[in-house]
């Protein structure tokens, strides 16, 4: 997060620049003074962003307006006839400045898990990688999400970027989705609050954040062609509710529409999504940008609500928001007022984020402080899935021999692939693994768990085995006091997994090691749920997803008990594919994918709500996670004040270690087939300490979306509320009588 001193420096610098422009004119390097610049009333920060945008809009020529409504690709591999845009930082996108009016360029970077694509686009550059999105969501702590967002926002600002393509929030309808590692799980309330806070952290650094991908881009297979079929009520109560909550909390400057179709129309020319829901119902004041290659038309897209075409000169069939849009305007197919609205929204977001007042530019960063943010995110969100006979924590002061096996743990920690990939300082610890080109390269951040464990256990003989030779790994495990097996599954944007299995014979590796040593610990590095046929054979399982910056040290801290795991699953973990709404994922393993996918099967019952509605017991339920200490939860109390319910519960640490627990409150509305997470709170307690938590419940989780009345309605009747440690571990319910209410 930017320091107060740095913020003050930016404020003073910006104020001096503005004052100079308005009063004395612009000084040259030689010290001469130009003619006095005209007054720029839109730089008056006492005015609202909307008022400032309106003042500036009135000064723009038509060509300048068109300049703002599309970006250019600023990355490598450009066609020979499309030169690199002058003035751009090598990155995902660029909108040139309008210098006569003091409008800064928009410098756009892929993001979400850090300032991405750095080494591929800017050789030698690096940034701090956050852990995978489910780690942040598994923290169940909005403060952790905010700190991570602020960290990457600050780094981006210090590199000259003022737009981050962040805020991934697509719900996990499909556990095989290759992009689940960028997102925040399956629940709209948890995802909405966590992603909303991350966005807020970014924007507080004077960087515009997107939220993406709007909407229902819940699988990568055929993402550019698939038509998602789902009813209005179901989408409003699931995927769209996650967006709605995050928009309210984070106030992102832009929404990025997705590649897929929704009920027949491309998301980036979908009137229902952009005009009716986003701009009319939610009153969203910012702008909608297309995903790279997501625009398909000029007039239809503009009239449906798309405000900015992204890198269309390279990724779309043509640059729709230039000559084709000008032609549509001349024919009357698009109104000038709509063009002005598009520009107003873009300028408004720039003013709201402070892009004018706090210009992005090269500035020093504190890499160690930023690595600490990444490591503490992992330590807050890693999930202890199994711990039989107190296998963990390891007493590293007493252990004399430790076997570390597999997953290149001697070199680093795995990262997910695609546009979110961050190049950390030190580069790729295991270069050359296929695929080396898009959506690769396969990359390991250079934070080796082996070194971290050796540092934490200086008296122990810590040896490593690659794991390719199963017999050798088992032999090492047999002569060691404890065996820590790292298993991995690389997942990436643009590809889904055909199944949940671990690749490269890793199941056999774990089984052999567990047979050789009863004190076997498995550490998972993965993008989504995986099958674990060896689960009952091992002592402990720690889920770290993709661990991110300083991940090796974070893992060592968790295994040793220096940090007590407090993550809780942000998603349900299926036991097998037969438990899913769609057992098969056509096209994921090759062959022809279908034209459409039917999300009406589960509707709003995503994840744990699907399992509950069908009476299915997953391998691990949503909200599940173990600790090295024990907690006791008191009786739930609920106070009702109209549609606003307040839950209170006392949580006590009854164990011998300090740790954190999450109180989760679920509601079952009359006639519902499943419960819904309506509120939660995380609390850190010392041994013997207790605290009463007050948890406001989200009214929309008590309501249904009434399509006929076009709004949220609490039907009224007896509502059952229960609190517990997971969606499947709840105490006795409390019944509350609520009147029918329209929200």
Phi and psi in degrees as a GROMACS rama.xvg file:
@    title "Ramachandran Plot"
@    xaxis  label "Phi"
@    yaxis  label "Psi"
@TYPE xy
-62.9704  136.31  UNK-2
-71.3421  162.676  UNK-3
-61.8864  -37.7765  UNK-4
-62.0446  -42.9606  UNK-5
-65.7976  -40.4726  UNK-6
-62.0515  -41.3186  UNK-7
-64.5526  -39.701  UNK-8
-60.6847  -43.9334  UNK-9
-64.2633  -40.9228  UNK-10
-63.6308  -44.6395  UNK-11
-64.6488  -45.0072  UNK-12
-60.8768  -47.8556  UNK-13
-63.6467  -41.5392  UNK-14
-63.0533  -41.3176  UNK-15
-64.0921  -42.5354  UNK-16
-62.5672  -46.9875  UNK-17
-63.728  -42.4368  UNK-18
-61.4656  -41.6232  UNK-19
-64.1299  -40.0723  UNK-20
-66.5016  -39.9513  UNK-21
-80.7722  -28.651  UNK-22
-112.035  -52.3291  UNK-23
-104.495  -12.0446  UNK-24
88.4995  175.483  UNK-25
-91.3921  126.89  UNK-26
-83.4593  140.367  UNK-27
-85.14  171.692  UNK-28
-61.541  -29.2554  UNK-29
-80.0559  -8.10338  UNK-30
98.6857  -2.11056  UNK-31
-76.1942  160.802  UNK-32
-114.436  130.237  UNK-33
-78.7574  177.126  UNK-34
-59.7964  148.612  UNK-35
-59.6245  129.11  UNK-36
-73.2409  148.437  UNK-37
-67.9121  155.796  UNK-38
-62.9795  144.706  UNK-39
-123.385  85.5778  UNK-40
-62.917  -20.8352  UNK-41
-70.3327  -10.1955  UNK-42
-87.2982  3.82664  UNK-43
-74.9549  106.805  UNK-44
-74.8976  -5.88537  UNK-45
-78.4972  -14.7193  UNK-46
-84.955  157.847  UNK-47
-71.5592  156.467  UNK-48
-55.9631  -35.6209  UNK-49
-66.507  -43.0429  UNK-50
-65.8603  -40.3106  UNK-51
-65.2787  -41.9372  UNK-52
-63.5245  -38.3622  UNK-53
-64.7994  -41.8935  UNK-54
-62.8852  -41.9804  UNK-55
-72.9076  -38.5104  UNK-56
-55.3398  -38.9846  UNK-57
-64.7713  -17.5338  UNK-58
-94.0917  -8.73101  UNK-59
-83.1024  141.588  UNK-60
-79.7231  168.19  UNK-61
-62.7928  -40.672  UNK-62
-63.0016  -37.7109  UNK-63
-68.5249  -35.0433  UNK-64
-63.1779  -44.7347  UNK-65
-66.9062  -27.1524  UNK-66
-63.8782  -32.907  UNK-67
-83.971  -18.318  UNK-68
-95.6781  9.57938  UNK-69
-149.605  148.785  UNK-70
-108.369  165.356  UNK-71
-111.963  147.53  UNK-72
-71.3718  131.655  UNK-73
-117.381  25.4283  UNK-74
-104.073  -173.817  UNK-75
-77.8103  -179.999  UNK-76
59.2733  38.0655  UNK-77
-79.5223  149.011  UNK-78
-58.7286  149.908  UNK-79
-61.0238  -30.0313  UNK-80
-87.8216  5.7524  UNK-81
-125.187  89.2704  UNK-82
-65.6616  158.491  UNK-83
-60.7442  132.613  UNK-84
-63.3952  126.252  UNK-85
-62.3942  130.864  UNK-86
92.4676  -6.52809  UNK-87
-83.2431  147.968  UNK-88
-80.648  136.407  UNK-89
-58.4862  116.465  UNK-90
-171.69  -165.758  UNK-91
-73.538  -35.9  UNK-92
-159.555  159.158  UNK-93
-152.513  133.214  UNK-94
-119.784  121.95  UNK-95
-66.4136  152.196  UNK-96
-72.8098  160.766  UNK-97
-114.275  91.3381  UNK-98
-67.7899  -31.3588  UNK-99
-65.1098  -22.7169  UNK-100
-110.813  4.04426  UNK-101
73.0752  23.4075  UNK-102
-85.7244  118.526  UNK-103
-73.5471  160.038  UNK-104
-65.6841  153.518  UNK-105
-98.9646  114.462  UNK-106
-106.882  113.656  UNK-107
-112.197  128.265  UNK-108
-119.94  141.618  UNK-109
-57.1367  152.231  UNK-110
-164.495  -159.694  UNK-111
113.5  -49.908  UNK-112
-114.897  15.1852  UNK-113
137.405  174.658  UNK-114
-72.2533  106.927  UNK-115
-95.2347  173.807  UNK-116
60.3778  16.6589  UNK-117
-63.0903  -52.9825  UNK-118
-70.8782  -33.9781  UNK-119
-68.8785  -35.243  UNK-120
-98.282  -29.889  UNK-121
-131.419  80.091  UNK-122
-50.5168  132.032  UNK-123
92.6281  -14.4753  UNK-124
-80.6151  156.775  UNK-125
-151.504  165.044  UNK-126
-149.625  173.953  UNK-127
-89.9299  119.962  UNK-128
-86.3386  124.543  UNK-129
-73.6195  158.028  UNK-130
-62.6824  169.312  UNK-131
-56.6424  154.192  UNK-132
-53.0503  -42.2685  UNK-133
-61.7731  -21.8292  UNK-134
-65.2742  -49.6043  UNK-135
-60.7968  -43.4971  UNK-136
-63.9253  -36.8306  UNK-137
-70.153  -14.546  UNK-138
-68.6176  -24.1107  UNK-139
49.3708  38.3643  UNK-140
-137.197  103.746  UNK-141
-57.9208  -28.991  UNK-142
-66.4678  -36.9467  UNK-143
-63.3293  -43.5649  UNK-144
-63.1779  -42.5068  UNK-145
-62.3832  -45.4977  UNK-146
-62.3187  -40.1103  UNK-147
-63.7752  -43.7069  UNK-148
-63.1328  -42.3898  UNK-149
-64.1477  -36.4247  UNK-150
-65.0514  -49.2091  UNK-151
-72.0503  -30.5504  UNK-152
-64.317  -41.9751  UNK-153
-65.4197  -43.4481  UNK-154
-62.1733  -41.9884  UNK-155
-61.1181  -46.8195  UNK-156
-59.3955  -38.8216  UNK-157
-75.1032  -11.1897  UNK-158
-98.9759  -3.20088  UNK-159
99.4497  6.33204  UNK-160
-92.029  141.319  UNK-161
-125.94  8.20361  UNK-162
-137.645  127.141  UNK-163
-116.189  128.992  UNK-164
-84.4722  70.5518  UNK-165
-113.155  -164.121  UNK-166
75.9025  36.5502  UNK-167
-66.7977  126.931  UNK-168
-142.714  16.6412  UNK-169
-65.2713  129.804  UNK-170
-71.0884  151.73  UNK-171
-83.5886  80.8849  UNK-172
-79.6195  -29.4294  UNK-173
-121.35  103.858  UNK-174
-61.2914  -18.9932  UNK-175
-86.5352  -2.44211  UNK-176
-56.5061  123.514  UNK-177
-65.6816  -13.6181  UNK-178
-107.001  9.00987  UNK-179
-57.881  -28.1422  UNK-180
-68.5355  -13.9527  UNK-181
-89.0524  -12.1275  UNK-182
-106.416  -164.764  UNK-183
-130.253  31.0199  UNK-184
94.2661  -158.465  UNK-185
-109.824  -8.74279  UNK-186
-104.751  131.741  UNK-187
-65.3195  -35.6269  UNK-188
-70.8077  -49.056  UNK-189
-63.2971  -48.8037  UNK-190
-61.6799  -41.8742  UNK-191
-63.4627  -42.6816  UNK-192
-72.8372  -41.462  UNK-193
-68.2864  -50.4449  UNK-194
-67.2409  -37.5574  UNK-195
-58.6639  -42.0482  UNK-196
-69.3452  -37.4914  UNK-197
-62.6628  -42.3478  UNK-198
-61.94  -44.4303  UNK-199
-59.4679  -41.1677  UNK-200
-60.579  -41.5148  UNK-201
-63.8097  -50.7357  UNK-202
-68.2231  -26.2994  UNK-203
-68.0978  -10.9696  UNK-204
-96.4786  15.8501  UNK-205
65.9327  38.1672  UNK-206
-126.035  129.178  UNK-207
-70.4872  130.786  UNK-208
-109.99  144.402  UNK-209
-87.8061  171.742  UNK-210
-126.92  140.68  UNK-211
-153.546  163.465  UNK-212
-108.381  120.922  UNK-213
-88.1498  103.413  UNK-214
-151.007  166.007  UNK-215
63.4602  31.4259  UNK-216
-86.272  69.4323  UNK-217
-98.563  6.00177  UNK-218
-147.925  154.912  UNK-219
-94.5405  -25.3328  UNK-220
-58.9486  121.733  UNK-221
58.4985  32.508  UNK-222
-61.7488  -25.0511  UNK-223
-85.0728  -5.49078  UNK-224
-134.199  -19.8364  UNK-225
-66.4105  140.802  UNK-226
-105.654  115.827  UNK-227
-84.5238  125.364  UNK-228
-108.862  123.301  UNK-229
-162.335  146.964  UNK-230
-76.2164  159.433  UNK-231
-62.7983  -46.9024  UNK-232
-61.2366  -42.7939  UNK-233
-62.7313  -44.8396  UNK-234
-71.529  -33.0647  UNK-235
-67.5118  -29.3953  UNK-236
-91.6089  0.030659  UNK-237
-129.827  -98.1578  UNK-238
-57.8487  -45.3608  UNK-239
-70.384  -30.3523  UNK-240
-64.8946  -38.0934  UNK-241
-60.1353  -45.7496  UNK-242
-61.3908  -44.6889  UNK-243
-59.3743  -46.1158  UNK-244
-66.1244  -41.4561  UNK-245
-68.7604  -36.7616  UNK-246
-62.5144  -42.7524  UNK-247
-64.3901  -37.7411  UNK-248
-83.372  -42.6644  UNK-249
-96.2016  -23.8752  UNK-250
50.8907  54.3519  UNK-251
-62.9519  147.248  UNK-252
-72.7838  -21.7421  UNK-253
-142.997  150.466  UNK-254
-113.167  130.146  UNK-255
-100.053  119.854  UNK-256
-79.89  156.141  UNK-257
-94.3951  175.76  UNK-258
-76.9864  -36.7007  UNK-259
-72.8833  169.51  UNK-260
-90.5297  154.069  UNK-261
-128.656  113.779  UNK-262
51.1787  41.6158  UNK-263
103.416  -21.8161  UNK-264
-111.52  141.346  UNK-265
-54.7724  141.897  UNK-266
-58.592  -33.7546  UNK-267
-85.5291  7.00058  UNK-268
-142.896  42.0306  UNK-269
-105.522  103.519  UNK-270
-60.0125  -39.0723  UNK-271
-61.0356  -49.0627  UNK-272
-66.4664  -51.0423  UNK-273
-84.763  -48.58  UNK-274
-81.3848  -51.2385  UNK-275
-75.0219  -48.439  UNK-276
-83.4285  -60.2201  UNK-277
-65.7962  -51.8503  UNK-278
-91.421  -33.1247  UNK-279
-86.4362  -57.7821  UNK-280
-73.1615  -42.9381  UNK-281
-91.8669  -7.51217  UNK-282
55.2709  41.1664  UNK-283
-69.9936  125.43  UNK-284
-93.3624  -9.58407  UNK-285
-85.1421  -162.161  UNK-286
-116.22  153.82  UNK-287
-101.903  123.89  UNK-288
-108.886  150.179  UNK-289
-79.5513  154.114  UNK-290
-72.2023  162.452  UNK-291
-69.4135  103.814  UNK-292
98.2671  9.09453  UNK-293
-95.2737  -3.65459  UNK-294
-92.3448  142.859  UNK-295
-131.281  -2.32023  UNK-296
-164.307  172.33  UNK-297
-100.998  -74.4765  UNK-298
-61.4339  -47.4097  UNK-299
-62.2212  -43.794  UNK-300
-64.5263  -44.3555  UNK-301
-64.447  -45.8491  UNK-302
-68.1939  -23.901  UNK-303
-83.9432  -11.1208  UNK-304
122.371  0.819035  UNK-305
-74.4786  130.586  UNK-306
-106.055  -25.7254  UNK-307
-145.682  128.88  UNK-308
-90.0721  130.534  UNK-309
-97.8383  118.483  UNK-310
49.5532  39.5627  UNK-311
-65.8197  -24.3279  UNK-312
-68.5682  -17.0747  UNK-313
-112.248  -41.3887  UNK-314
-99.1234  -25.662  UNK-315
-93.8874  167.28  UNK-316
-61.5708  -31.8768  UNK-317
-156.642  167.96  UNK-318
-80.6733  90.7785  UNK-319
-65.7089  -34.2851  UNK-320
-89.8246  32.4801  UNK-321
-129.96  -106.899  UNK-322
-57.3  -46.4243  UNK-323
-60.7535  -38.5713  UNK-324
-71.198  -37.3541  UNK-325
-61.7171  -39.3213  UNK-326
-66.3875  -41.9956  UNK-327
-63.2437  -35.9911  UNK-328
-65.9519  -42.5698  UNK-329
-64.1494  -32.2992  UNK-330
-82.1635  -6.48711  UNK-331
84.6977  7.29427  UNK-332
-73.4092  -21.7322  UNK-333
-131.875  140.488  UNK-334
-91.4057  148.991  UNK-335
-59.6475  -34.3725  UNK-336
-60.0532  -32.465  UNK-337
-71.5653  -39.8553  UNK-338
-59.7583  -44.3661  UNK-339
-64.0652  -37.3377  UNK-340
-62.9992  -40.8436  UNK-341
-59.462  -47.2271  UNK-342
-68.0076  -41.7975  UNK-343
-56.1531  -43.6734  UNK-344
-64.7965  -40.9432  UNK-345
-64.8808  -47.8122  UNK-346
-63.8587  -39.0485  UNK-347
-59.2806  -44.2787  UNK-348
-65.6785  -36.1099  UNK-349
-64.2669  -43.4067  UNK-350
-67.2531  -41.8076  UNK-351
-63.0325  -35.3656  UNK-352
-85.5254  -9.00954  UNK-353
83.7741  23.4324  UNK-354
-64.4273  -35.8499  UNK-355
-72.3122  -47.3258  UNK-356
-74.8502  -31.4851  UNK-357
-123.917  76.7686  UNK-358
-63.2029  136.718  UNK-359
-71.1122  146.428  UNK-360
-176.759  168.023  UNK-361
-57.0234  126.82  UNK-362
-153.871  153.863  UNK-363
-69.1827  151.384  UNK-364
-124.153  163.312  UNK-365
-106.691  92.9194  UNK-366
-62.3013  -34.2  UNK-367
-69.8546  -39.8696  UNK-368
-64.0073  -38.6122  UNK-369
-71.2324  -37.4086  UNK-370
-61.8859  -35.9413  UNK-371
-62.8469  -39.9091  UNK-372
-60.588  -44.8837  UNK-373
-63.374  -46.4243  UNK-374
-64.1619  -42.4244  UNK-375
-68.1341  -26.9876  UNK-376
-64.1771  -46.2858  UNK-377
-60.7863  -44.5739  UNK-378
-65.84  -25.57  UNK-379
-84.7308  -22.1497  UNK-380
-116.959  -7.94014  UNK-381
-62.6174  141.086  UNK-382
-114.08  123.441  UNK-383
-83.0209  107.285  UNK-384
-88.3051  -28.127  UNK-385
-150.762  142.693  UNK-386
-158.014  71.3869  UNK-387
-73.6307  136.36  UNK-388
55.3633  33.4764  UNK-389
51.2175  46.0587  UNK-390
-55.8394  -41.4967  UNK-391
-108.094  151.776  UNK-392
-80.2899  157.074  UNK-393
-80.0774  134.531  UNK-394
-86.6128  87.3886  UNK-395
-70.2143  -14.7535  UNK-396
-77.9452  -19.419  UNK-397
-109.522  -25.8188  UNK-398
-64.3894  137.758  UNK-399
-103.661  -21.1769  UNK-400
-147.946  132.453  UNK-401
-134.145  131.018  UNK-402
-98.3193  125.706  UNK-403
-112.156  126.571  UNK-404
-134.742  134.833  UNK-405
88.8457  168.484  UNK-406
55.9607  29.8809  UNK-407
54.7722  35.7533  UNK-408
-66.8634  -12.5858  UNK-409
-80.4238  -11.8431  UNK-410
-112.939  -43.3846  UNK-411
179.519  -160.758  UNK-412
-124.758  144.533  UNK-413
-73.1175  147.985  UNK-414
-120.098  156.675  UNK-415
-78.8132  161.459  UNK-416
-102.641  168.713  UNK-417
107.17  -159.696  UNK-418
-69.5443  -17.0488  UNK-419
-84.8522  -2.89154  UNK-420
-64.8141  128.895  UNK-421
-107.828  134.948  UNK-422
-92.9017  113.19  UNK-423
-83.9123  162.733  UNK-424
-58.2896  130.222  UNK-425
102.709  -12.2029  UNK-426
73.0019  -160.144  UNK-427
-81.8661  118.117  UNK-428
-72.4841  -19.814  UNK-429
-134.26  74.6969  UNK-430
-73.3653  159.374  UNK-431
92.4725  -1.47092  UNK-432
-78.043  140.771  UNK-433
-77.942  144.933  UNK-434
-81.0061  139.931  UNK-435
-89.9586  -14.2467  UNK-436
-113.629  177.893  UNK-437
-46.1551  134.322  UNK-438
-86.7604  14.7756  UNK-439
-79.4666  -165.484  UNK-440
-79.0209  153.843  UNK-441
-65.1402  127.069  UNK-442
-132.037  139.109  UNK-443
-117.232  122.152  UNK-444
-69.0902  139.411  UNK-445
-81.0547  58.669  UNK-446
-126.976  84.6034  UNK-447
-75.4603  124.256  UNK-448
-59.3571  -34.1998  UNK-449
-59.2237  -49.1061  UNK-450
-62.0705  -42.2172  UNK-451
-62.9045  -39.8091  UNK-452
-69.0259  -38.2349  UNK-453
-64.4808  -39.7215  UNK-454
-64.6737  -36.5897  UNK-455
-80.0223  -19.0024  UNK-456
-129.529  68.2678  UNK-457
-65.0148  -20.2068  UNK-458
-90.4315  -9.65646  UNK-459
-93.5764  150.342  UNK-460
-87.9057  101.621  UNK-461
-103.292  110.552  UNK-462
-112.943  155.58  UNK-463
-121.054  141.787  UNK-464
-129.886  134.596  UNK-465
-58.9583  -38.2353  UNK-466
99.2364  -10.028  UNK-467
-66.417  -34.4159  UNK-468
-96.9316  99.4092  UNK-469
-61.5327  -41.5455  UNK-470
-63.8078  -41.7344  UNK-471
-65.5196  -39.9927  UNK-472
-64.1984  -42.4864  UNK-473
-64.7979  -36.6049  UNK-474
-65.3637  -41.25  UNK-475
-63.6198  -41.5865  UNK-476
-63.08  -38.891  UNK-477
-64.0134  -31.527  UNK-478
-97.1404  9.23408  UNK-479
-112.107  152.913  UNK-480
-69.843  -33.696  UNK-481
-144.23  147.538  UNK-482
-120.028  127.257  UNK-483
-112.08  110.789  UNK-484
-103.416  122.466  UNK-485
-95.2516  126.835  UNK-486
-121.669  153.091  UNK-487
-142.871  155.116  UNK-488
-146.874  112.213  UNK-489
-77.1959  126.709  UNK-490
-130.455  157.515  UNK-491
-155.075  155.83  UNK-492
-55.7697  144.962  UNK-493
81.2863  -7.4349  UNK-494
-134.28  136.688  UNK-495
-102.484  156.885  UNK-496
-81.0616  138.083  UNK-497
-70.4539  -21.3618  UNK-498
-154.137  -169.292  UNK-499
-101.65  5.55679  UNK-500
-76.0585  154.254  UNK-501
-80.2823  139.922  UNK-502
-83.1481  173.882  UNK-503
61.7794  38.2545  UNK-504
62.6248  25.0677  UNK-505
-71.7076  -28.154  UNK-506
-62.3127  -42.9343  UNK-507
-65.0269  -35.859  UNK-508
-61.8387  -49.2091  UNK-509
-63.3373  -44.1815  UNK-510
-60.9563  -40.8486  UNK-511
-68.7  -41.8903  UNK-512
-65.5847  -43.0042  UNK-513
-63.1678  -35.1464  UNK-514
-67.8245  -34.223  UNK-515
-78.8796  -26.5467  UNK-516
-144.956  113.858  UNK-517
-66.2667  -19.1614  UNK-518
-96.3213  69.4143  UNK-519
-107.192  129.339  UNK-520
-113.427  131.799  UNK-521
-107.967  129.59  UNK-522
-111.421  121.625  UNK-523
-93.2891  133.563  UNK-524
-124.977  105.882  UNK-525
-160.005  163.441  UNK-526
-95.9298  -17.0549  UNK-527
-161.954  -177.077  UNK-528
-56.2615  143.454  UNK-529
-129.456  156.126  UNK-530
-72.8776  142.676  UNK-531
-132.474  74.1175  UNK-532
-63.9416  -16.7651  UNK-533
-97.2604  7.49868  UNK-534
-54.5206  -46.1215  UNK-535
-73.1603  -7.26646  UNK-536
-94.3445  -13.6876  UNK-537
-106.704  158.285  UNK-538
-78.8473  -39.0237  UNK-539
-149.1  152.663  UNK-540
-135.597  126.186  UNK-541
-117.467  121.119  UNK-542
-92.0733  117.562  UNK-543
-115.514  -0.811875  UNK-544
53.9184  -132.583  UNK-545
-101.004  112.735  UNK-546
-71.6424  -22.8414  UNK-547
76.9431  -160.424  UNK-548
-60.5555  133.043  UNK-549
57.4779  31.1002  UNK-550
-63.2314  -34.6239  UNK-551
-61.255  -45.6146  UNK-552
-66.6054  -39.3774  UNK-553
-60.6411  -42.5822  UNK-554
-63.5337  -44.112  UNK-555
-61.8201  -39.8117  UNK-556
-63.0575  -38.2488  UNK-557
-72.3638  -43.8759  UNK-558
-66.2356  -33.1387  UNK-559
-85.1855  -12.6638  UNK-560
87.209  0.73411  UNK-561
-58.9784  -33.207  UNK-562
-121.436  131.553  UNK-563
-87.3145  119.557  UNK-564
-56.3956  134.331  UNK-565
-134.957  9.20215  UNK-566
-69.942  148.34  UNK-567
-128.738  137.158  UNK-568
-57.1997  129.457  UNK-569
-89.1605  11.1035  UNK-570
-154.401  155.394  UNK-571
-79.4704  146.903  UNK-572
-111.304  101.732  UNK-573
-66.6278  146.198  UNK-574
-73.7182  -33.414  UNK-575
-162.495  172.501  UNK-576
-66.2714  -24.6099  UNK-577
-64.317  -19.051  UNK-578
-79.7189  -13.2976  UNK-579
-82.0308  157.653  UNK-580
-58.9716  -31.8275  UNK-581
-128.881  103.346  UNK-582
-62.4266  -37.3041  UNK-583
-101.141  150.636  UNK-584
-126.38  81.2933  UNK-585
-57.2893  135.136  UNK-586
94.4479  -17.423  UNK-587
-68.8535  -31.7036  UNK-588
-104.648  20.531  UNK-589
105.09  174.345  UNK-590
86.4477  -173.964  UNK-591
-90.3802  119.991  UNK-592
-75.3464  160.279  UNK-593
-73.1802  164.679  UNK-594
-76.8583  -23.1991  UNK-595
-144.991  163.498  UNK-596
-130.922  137.915  UNK-597
-101.14  97.7428  UNK-598
-84.6884  -1.14082  UNK-599
-68.5875  -15.044  UNK-600
-58.7473  -50.5835  UNK-601
-99.0904  -21.7315  UNK-602
59.9555  -126.474  UNK-603
-81.1717  -9.34994  UNK-604
-83.7829  71.8777  UNK-605
-87.4455  139.115  UNK-606
66.1081  -124.238  UNK-607
-59.6494  -28.6957  UNK-608
-69.6502  -33.0445  UNK-609
-65.4956  -48.4089  UNK-610
-60.6027  -44.3253  UNK-611
-64.3088  -42.1588  UNK-612
-65.6648  -24.4682  UNK-613
-105.639  2.16015  UNK-614
66.6334  32.1783  UNK-615
-99.473  136.939  UNK-616
-102.153  110.904  UNK-617
-73.1084  171.93  UNK-618
-62.7118  -46.6601  UNK-619
-135.389  132.981  UNK-620
-82.5741  159.484  UNK-621
-54.9449  134.617  UNK-622
87.8394  -1.47163  UNK-623
-80.2243  146.542  UNK-624
176.44  144.235  UNK-625
-100.743  171.071  UNK-626
-141.528  166.198  UNK-627
-86.598  0.0384167  UNK-628
-127.911  -177.11  UNK-629
-122.501  148.86  UNK-630
-128.863  147.075  UNK-631
-119.915  133.087  UNK-632
-107.28  133.357  UNK-633
-79.6196  -174.471  UNK-634
-70.5906  141.473  UNK-635
-76.2019  135.851  UNK-636
-122.341  141.942  UNK-637
-131.787  126.943  UNK-638
-110.21  131.907  UNK-639
-111.145  129.788  UNK-640
-128.601  84.5386  UNK-641
68.4096  -127.86  UNK-642
-83.8228  -7.38468  UNK-643
-95.4241  116.843  UNK-644
-107.281  139.254  UNK-645
-120.207  120.957  UNK-646
-101.712  142.905  UNK-647
-130.283  142.749  UNK-648
-152.642  140.968  UNK-649
-95.1427  132.108  UNK-650
-118.245  131.431  UNK-651
-124.71  135.028  UNK-652
-85.6386  105.814  UNK-653
-95.9677  2.6152  UNK-654
-97.165  -165.432  UNK-655
-106.802  3.00401  UNK-656
-124.532  149.023  UNK-657
-68.9665  148.516  UNK-658
-174.33  176.131  UNK-659
-121.574  145.625  UNK-660
-131.265  162.312  UNK-661
-121.109  122.001  UNK-662
-88.6159  123.701  UNK-663
-118.331  125.855  UNK-664
-111.75  123.278  UNK-665
-114.764  147.607  UNK-666
-124.177  140.271  UNK-667
-115.075  113.195  UNK-668
-80.9594  156.744  UNK-669
-55.1045  128.01  UNK-670
84.5775  -2.69643  UNK-671
-79.199  148.152  UNK-672
-87.9235  -6.97851  UNK-673
-151.995  164.594  UNK-674
-87.1308  165.244  UNK-675
-131.926  136.991  UNK-676
-65.3749  122.76  UNK-677
-114.471  -14.3358  UNK-678
-174.315  156.947  UNK-679
-158.482  162.165  UNK-680
-156.338  139.51  UNK-681
-106.101  140.081  UNK-682
-138.054  136.497  UNK-683
-101.018  128.937  UNK-684
-133.451  139.832  UNK-685
-78.8126  163.462  UNK-686
-54.9308  129.202  UNK-687
83.8076  -11.6661  UNK-688
-78.3154  147.393  UNK-689
-136.422  154.779  UNK-690
-150.89  141.367  UNK-691
-93.021  122.443  UNK-692
-97.9324  135.918  UNK-693
-109.028  119.745  UNK-694
-123.251  107.883  UNK-695
-71.5973  138.604  UNK-696
-98.9589  136.854  UNK-697
-70.8829  117.624  UNK-698
-57.4846  -33.8892  UNK-699
-67.5979  -18.4411  UNK-700
-83.4114  -10.23  UNK-701
-92.5807  -9.02245  UNK-702
-113.104  170.983  UNK-703
-116.944  152.218  UNK-704
-85.9049  116.733  UNK-705
-91.2896  108.846  UNK-706
-64.7133  -40.4319  UNK-707
-64.7437  -40.1385  UNK-708
-90.4615  -5.91386  UNK-709
55.1648  52.24  UNK-710
-176.902  174.897  UNK-711
-83.1263  133.703  UNK-712
-134.401  124.442  UNK-713
-83.9651  116.278  UNK-714
-68.5914  -27.0597  UNK-715
91.8495  154.088  UNK-716
123.687  -157.549  UNK-717
-93.6023  120.174  UNK-718
-106.608  133.027  UNK-719
-103.237  123.946  UNK-720
-120.103  138.585  UNK-721
-142.249  148.972  UNK-722
-121.465  148.409  UNK-723
-176.378  -163.565  UNK-724
-96.9796  -9.96874  UNK-725
-164.504  174.58  UNK-726
-65.6554  -18.5994  UNK-727
-109.26  4.04102  UNK-728
-131.256  79.3716  UNK-729
-119.769  146.069  UNK-730
-77.8014  179.844  UNK-731
-57.4017  136.624  UNK-732
-75.2786  157.962  UNK-733
-111.965  129.276  UNK-734
-96.7265  134.325  UNK-735
-128.868  131.723  UNK-736
-91.5449  122.656  UNK-737
-120.162  143.253  UNK-738
-80.4587  159.015  UNK-739
-64.7128  132.138  UNK-740
-146.94  136.073  UNK-741
-95.4621  127.285  UNK-742
